[in-house]
Amino acid sequence: MTKIRTKSQVDLRRGFMWFFGGLVVTILTYSFASNGGGGPYVVAWGPVVVGLFLLLKGLIGVLAGDSEVAPVTEEMEATTLAGKCPSCKTRITFELKNCPTCGRHLVA
């Protein structure tokens, strides 16, 4: 069973991974270069900047009360095709574009 997340929560998670991933790469390559008597190292500023941007965007969205649901994943799409709404688990027909109970847009 998948947990439904808002776009802001997804942005926070992705931002965290990019930001700290970039920091880890930078710190590890710098420590290897300095311990070995010099040499090249990588300053992963791209992932750090993108991660910081996503972290701030997600934090602002969470604090503002974002309720927009993140895009549908493949697992959720399979549930929709099986005849249940991925949000509220209401039984639905295949012709519907929106769930009659919660109003979620359904992928055909």
N, CA, C and O of each residue as an XYZ file, in Angstrom:
432
protein
N       0.845     -1.175      0.000
C       0.000      0.000      0.000
C       0.897      1.247      0.000
O       1.818      1.361      0.809
N       0.619      2.155     -0.897
C       1.416      3.367     -0.986
C       0.736      4.499     -0.243
O      -0.490      4.604     -0.201
N       1.561      5.330      0.334
C       1.040      6.507      1.036
C       0.937      7.653      0.029
O       1.873      7.904     -0.730
N      -0.182      8.331      0.024
C      -0.367      9.462     -0.863
C       0.358     10.657     -0.264
O       0.157     10.993      0.903
N       1.206     11.299     -1.071
C       1.966     12.460     -0.609
C       1.610     13.671     -1.446
O       1.246     13.554     -2.616
N       1.720     14.830     -0.832
C       1.519     16.063     -1.587
C       2.789     16.369     -2.363
O       3.849     15.808     -2.087
N       2.673     17.266     -3.339
C       3.838     17.645     -4.135
C       4.913     18.272     -3.255
O       6.104     18.089     -3.506
N       4.508     18.997     -2.242
C       5.480     19.628     -1.352
C       6.273     18.583     -0.570
O       7.478     18.739     -0.373
N       5.617     17.542     -0.133
C       6.312     16.485      0.584
C       7.291     15.757     -0.331
O       8.387     15.391      0.092
N       6.896     15.550     -1.576
C       7.787     14.914     -2.551
C       8.983     15.821     -2.820
O      10.113     15.340     -2.905
N       8.748     17.137     -2.955
C       9.841     18.081     -3.162
C      10.806     18.082     -1.975
O      12.021     18.131     -2.167
N      10.281     18.030     -0.769
C      11.141     17.974      0.416
C      12.028     16.741      0.393
O      13.227     16.831      0.658
N      11.451     15.603      0.082
C      12.208     14.352      0.061
C      13.290     14.383     -1.022
O      14.441     14.030     -0.766
N      12.917     14.804     -2.225
C      13.889     14.858     -3.318
C      14.973     15.896     -3.035
O      16.151     15.660     -3.301
N      14.572     17.035     -2.499
C      15.543     18.073     -2.163
C      16.549     17.594     -1.135
O      17.744     17.864     -1.246
N      16.059     16.883     -0.138
C      16.935     16.320      0.889
C      17.945     15.378      0.266
O      19.133     15.449      0.582
N      17.489     14.486     -0.625
C      18.394     13.518     -1.243
C      19.425     14.212     -2.133
O      20.605     13.868     -2.073
N      19.013     15.185     -2.961
C      19.955     15.888     -3.829
C      20.959     16.701     -3.018
O      22.161     16.637     -3.276
N      20.475     17.462     -2.043
C      21.342     18.328     -1.268
C      22.402     17.533     -0.513
O      23.595     17.808     -0.635
N      21.967     16.558      0.260
C      22.917     15.805      1.061
C      23.748     14.834      0.218
O      24.882     14.520      0.578
N      23.195     14.360     -0.895
C      23.989     13.545     -1.815
C      25.145     14.343     -2.395
O      26.269     13.847     -2.474
N      24.872     15.586     -2.802
C      25.921     16.456     -3.316
C      26.961     16.775     -2.259
O      28.157     16.810     -2.549
N      26.509     17.010     -1.025
C      27.461     17.267      0.063
C      28.337     16.056      0.343
O      29.539     16.200      0.570
N      27.752     14.875      0.329
C      28.519     13.652      0.600
C      29.573     13.443     -0.482
O      30.718     13.119     -0.170
N      29.205     13.624     -1.748
C      30.175     13.468     -2.840
C      31.312     14.468     -2.686
O      32.481     14.113     -2.833
N      30.968     15.715     -2.389
C      31.987     16.753     -2.235
C      32.922     16.434     -1.071
O      34.141     16.502     -1.226
N      32.379     16.093      0.071
C      33.189     15.819      1.263
C      34.059     14.581      1.066
O      35.238     14.589      1.418
N      33.480     13.508      0.503
C      34.266     12.283      0.303
C      35.408     12.487     -0.681
O      36.535     12.069     -0.418
N      35.125     13.126     -1.816
C      36.208     13.315     -2.794
C      37.268     14.271     -2.264
O      38.451     14.094     -2.556
N      36.874     15.274     -1.496
C      37.854     16.193     -0.919
C      38.722     15.480      0.117
O      39.935     15.682      0.164
N      38.093     14.647      0.944
C      38.886     13.945      1.964
C      39.836     12.935      1.326
O      40.954     12.768      1.812
N      39.429     12.258      0.257
C      40.329     11.336     -0.436
C      41.486     12.094     -1.078
O      42.622     11.620     -1.063
N      41.207     13.263     -1.640
C      42.258     14.048     -2.287
C      43.236     14.613     -1.259
O      44.440     14.644     -1.511
N      42.740     15.057     -0.114
C      43.633     15.655      0.883
C      44.429     14.599      1.643
O      45.562     14.868      2.043
N      43.878     13.417      1.852
C      44.598     12.355      2.555
C      45.658     11.707      1.679
O      46.627     11.149      2.193
N      45.491     11.772      0.390
C      46.443     11.128     -0.514
C      47.552     12.055     -0.969
O      48.266     11.721     -1.915
N      47.724     13.186     -0.346
C      48.781     14.101     -0.729
C      48.404     15.029     -1.864
O      49.285     15.570     -2.533
N      47.135     15.225     -2.094
C      46.692     16.127     -3.160
C      45.973     15.357     -4.247
O      45.800     14.141     -4.163
N      45.569     16.068     -5.239
C      44.872     15.443     -6.350
C      43.532     16.109     -6.593
O      43.124     17.003     -5.853
N      42.859     15.667     -7.631
C      41.578     16.298     -7.972
C      40.454     15.860     -7.030
O      40.477     14.765     -6.467
N      39.499     16.726     -6.883
C      38.291     16.387     -6.142
C      37.104     17.065     -6.810
O      37.273     17.976     -7.620
N      35.914     16.620     -6.469
C      34.689     17.101     -7.099
C      33.929     17.986     -6.119
O      33.670     17.594     -4.981
N      33.582     19.163     -6.566
C      32.673     20.019     -5.810
C      31.323     19.908     -6.512
O      31.107     20.522     -7.557
N      30.433     19.135     -5.944
C      29.134     18.851     -6.563
C      28.151     19.969     -6.236
O      27.197     19.772     -5.483
N      28.394     21.142     -6.812
C      27.549     22.292     -6.489
C      26.193     22.198     -7.185
O      25.215     22.753     -6.683
N      26.108     21.516     -8.320
C      24.830     21.384     -9.032
C      23.772     20.684     -8.190
O      22.697     21.242     -7.968
N      24.060     19.461     -7.713
C      23.078     18.775     -6.871
C      22.773     19.531     -5.571
O      21.647     19.488     -5.075
N      23.770     20.215     -5.029
C      23.541     20.970     -3.790
C      22.583     22.127     -4.043
O      21.682     22.368     -3.239
N      22.764     22.850     -5.155
C      21.889     23.989     -5.466
C      20.474     23.507     -5.786
O      19.496     24.073     -5.296
N      20.366     22.458     -6.612
C      19.041     21.916     -6.951
C      18.353     21.396     -5.689
O      17.160     21.627     -5.491
N      19.096     20.702     -4.845
C      18.519     20.187     -3.596
C      18.057     21.295     -2.679
O      16.994     21.199     -2.066
N      18.849     22.342     -2.584
C      18.457     23.477     -1.743
C      17.196     24.136     -2.279
O      16.307     24.504     -1.511
N      17.117     24.285     -3.600
C      15.915     24.859     -4.214
C      14.680     24.008     -3.923
O      13.637     24.536     -3.536
N      14.797     22.685     -4.110
C      13.660     21.797     -3.852
C      13.288     21.770     -2.372
O      12.107     21.719     -2.027
N      14.293     21.803     -1.499
C      14.011     21.847     -0.057
C      13.216     23.100      0.306
O      12.227     23.023      1.035
N      13.645     24.238     -0.197
C      12.947     25.490      0.106
C      11.541     25.502     -0.497
O      10.587     25.937      0.148
N      11.421     25.023     -1.733
C      10.114     24.965     -2.390
C       9.155     24.052     -1.609
O       7.996     24.402     -1.385
N       9.654     22.889     -1.203
C       8.822     21.964     -0.440
C       8.459     22.501      0.928
O       7.330     22.333      1.389
N       9.417     23.150      1.581
C       9.154     23.715      2.903
C       8.109     24.821      2.836
O       7.218     24.893      3.682
N       8.221     25.678      1.834
C       7.228     26.741      1.664
C       5.853     26.142      1.391
O       4.852     26.616      1.928
N       5.799     25.105      0.561
C       4.523     24.453      0.261
C       3.901     23.796      1.475
O       2.692     23.891      1.686
N       4.720     23.129      2.278
C       4.205     22.466      3.487
C       3.693     23.510      4.481
O       2.621     23.344      5.064
N       4.457     24.578      4.672
C       4.029     25.623      5.601
C       2.788     26.357      5.111
O       1.996     26.849      5.915
N       2.616     26.431      3.780
C       1.441     27.097      3.220
C       0.226     26.180      3.192
O      -0.874     26.635      2.877
N       0.396     24.906      3.513
C      -0.730     23.975      3.558
C      -1.069     23.398      2.199
O      -2.246     23.251      1.868
N      -0.061     23.068      1.405
C      -0.273     22.490      0.078
C      -1.052     21.186      0.204
O      -0.704     20.325      1.011
N      -2.106     21.042     -0.595
C      -2.896     19.813     -0.559
C      -2.970     19.156     -1.925
O      -3.729     18.205     -2.111
N      -2.182     19.653     -2.900
C      -2.198     19.076     -4.236
C      -1.470     17.738     -4.203
O      -0.334     17.646     -3.737
N      -2.135     16.709     -4.700
C      -1.590     15.354     -4.650
C      -0.511     15.200     -5.711
O      -0.623     15.735     -6.814
N       0.536     14.461     -5.360
C       1.649     14.210     -6.279
C       1.161     13.385     -7.465
O       0.107     12.755     -7.376
N       1.903     13.374     -8.574
C       1.503     12.595     -9.750
C       1.315     11.121     -9.426
O       1.933     10.592     -8.502
N       0.464     10.473    -10.188
C       0.125      9.072     -9.968
C       1.300      8.195    -10.368
O       1.878      8.364    -11.442
N       1.650      7.250     -9.487
C       2.729      6.307     -9.780
C       2.162      5.103    -10.525
O       0.944      4.954    -10.630
N       3.044      4.240    -11.044
C       2.607      3.065    -11.777
C       1.793      2.126    -10.890
O       0.822      1.520    -11.343
N       2.191      2.010     -9.637
C       1.463      1.135     -8.712
C       0.054      1.663     -8.482
O      -0.901      0.889     -8.415
N      -0.073      2.973     -8.364
C      -1.393      3.564     -8.174
C      -2.226      3.423     -9.437
O      -3.440      3.231     -9.368
N      -1.572      3.520    -10.598
C      -2.286      3.373    -11.857
C      -2.837      1.959    -11.988
O      -3.955      1.773    -12.468
N      -2.063      0.961    -11.565
C      -2.529     -0.422    -11.615
C      -3.739     -0.616    -10.710
O      -4.657     -1.363    -11.048
N      -3.741      0.059     -9.555
C      -4.893     -0.014     -8.660
C      -6.115      0.606     -9.317
O      -7.224      0.090     -9.176
N      -5.925      1.708    -10.033
C      -7.026      2.369    -10.708
C      -7.619      1.460    -11.769
O      -8.840      1.374    -11.901
N      -6.763      0.775    -12.532
C      -7.246     -0.113    -13.569
C      -7.969     -1.319    -12.988
O      -8.774     -1.946    -13.677
N      -7.693     -1.655    -11.727
C      -8.338     -2.784    -11.089
C      -9.745     -2.451    -10.617
O     -10.478     -3.350    -10.206
N     -10.145     -1.171    -10.666
C     -11.505     -0.800    -10.324
C     -11.658     -0.141     -8.975
O     -12.771     -0.088     -8.453
N     -10.565      0.375     -8.375
C     -10.645      1.088     -7.108
C      -9.922      2.414     -7.229
O      -8.913      2.523     -7.926
N     -10.441      3.414     -6.547
C      -9.794      4.717     -6.507
C      -8.531      4.599     -5.647
O      -8.598      4.050     -4.547
N      -7.379      5.101     -6.119
C      -6.160      4.984     -5.327
C      -6.163      5.830     -4.062
O      -5.400      5.549     -3.137
N      -7.000      6.856     -4.000
C      -7.037      7.712     -2.816
C      -7.953      7.165     -1.734
O      -7.532      6.964     -0.596
N      -9.208      6.926     -2.095
C     -10.194      6.555     -1.070
C     -10.620      5.095     -1.141
O     -11.411      4.636     -0.317
N     -10.091      4.353     -2.136
C     -10.364      2.913     -2.311
C     -11.830      2.612     -2.605
O     -12.288      1.492     -2.380
N     -12.568      3.599     -3.105
C     -13.958      3.392     -3.502
C     -13.992      2.613     -4.803
O     -13.191      2.863     -5.703
N     -14.913      1.674     -4.904
C     -15.050      0.894     -6.133
C     -15.604      1.800     -7.226
O     -16.586      2.511     -7.019
N     -14.954      1.764     -8.406
C     -15.359      2.642     -9.501
C     -15.486      1.846    -10.789
O     -14.989      0.725    -10.898
N     -16.163      2.447    -11.766
C     -16.244      1.838    -13.089
C     -15.106      2.376    -13.941
O     -14.534      3.420    -13.630
N     -14.782      1.679    -14.996
C     -13.629      2.031    -15.812
C     -13.853      3.276    -16.659
O     -12.881      3.893    -17.096
N     -15.101      3.666    -16.903
C     -15.386      4.809    -17.760
C     -15.201      6.145    -17.051
O     -15.097      7.175    -17.718
N     -15.158      6.162    -15.731
C     -15.083      7.411    -14.977
C     -13.723      8.081    -15.131
O     -12.690      7.414    -15.179
N     -13.739      9.415    -15.207
C     -12.488     10.178    -15.256
C     -12.132     10.732    -13.886
O     -10.964     11.007    -13.614
N     -13.128     10.900    -13.019
C     -12.908     11.386    -11.651
C     -13.659     10.483    -10.686
O     -14.729      9.967    -11.009
N     -13.095     10.298     -9.504
C     -13.750      9.481     -8.476
C     -14.981     10.226     -7.963
O     -14.889     11.414     -7.654
N     -16.116      9.563     -7.867
C     -17.322     10.236     -7.379
C     -17.262     10.574     -5.896
O     -17.979     11.469     -5.448
N     -16.426      9.884     -5.117
C     -16.340     10.132     -3.684
C     -15.378     11.256     -3.338
O     -15.750     12.212     -2.657
N     -14.124     11.140     -3.815
C     -13.111     12.130     -3.427
C     -12.766     13.114     -4.531
O     -12.102     14.116     -4.267
N     -13.202     12.855     -5.773
C     -12.957     13.787     -6.860
C     -11.603     13.668     -7.521
O     -11.270     14.482     -8.382
N     -10.808     12.675     -7.145
C      -9.472     12.515     -7.710
C      -9.549     12.175     -9.190
O     -10.405     11.396     -9.608
N      -8.641     12.767     -9.997
C      -8.564     12.464    -11.413
C      -7.978     11.071    -11.577
O      -6.935     10.761    -11.002
N      -8.642     10.236    -12.358
C      -8.221      8.853    -12.539
C      -7.538      8.695    -13.895
O      -7.969      9.286    -14.886
N      -6.473      7.897    -13.934
C      -5.747      7.640    -15.176
C      -6.346      6.430    -15.843
O      -6.542      5.398    -15.202
N      -6.642      6.544    -17.129
C      -7.246      5.428    -17.862
C      -6.199      4.508    -18.422
O      -6.531      3.515    -19.069
